Amino acid sequence: MNGVDKVAKKKSSKINNIRTFALSLLFIGFIIMYGGIFFREHKIVMTIFMLVGFLAIIGSTVVYFWIGMLSTKTIQVICPNCNKTTKMLGKVDICMYCNEPLTLDPSLEGKEFNEKYNSKRDAKQ
């Protein structure tokens, strides 16, 4: 399978991916809650929709809190491409601004970017 056959996924830093997940969880919660409005006559169904939407919003809040706490512990590096300070999670990550692949491991320098370098299980193989 060559590169043309694969669906190109835009790469983004891990912190931004988690923030995007939390934001989508928030909107999904709102949509579920709005779905409950269509069942106004059925109080139980409407309540279930409202509770599930509320749980999604609470889940989003928890994810935002977790990534905020994780973000304070990350290593800050200066991107060699755009010269902006960016945060890294793991051995390899992508610049938050210019999507330049970054690594803290000198043995991975010059190699093609792969998220599997962060996994200890895949690194042994």
NORGI-V986243 format. One line per field, one symbol per residue. phi: phi as a letter, one per 20 degrees, with the letter a starting at -180 (. if undefined). psi: psi as a letter, one per 30 degrees, with the letter a starting at -180 (. if undefined). Layout:
phi: ???
psi: ???
This chain:
phi: .effffffdffbffffffffffffffffffffffffffdgfdffffffffffffffffffffffffffffffefeeceffedldfcdddnfcbdgfddmffcbdeffefneffbfffeeffffff
psi: klfefkkkkkklleeeeeeeeeeeeeeeeeeeeeefefhefjeeeeeeeeeeeeeeeeeeeeeeeefeeeffflkklkkfefglklkkkaekakkfeggkkklfjfffkflkkkffffkeefff.
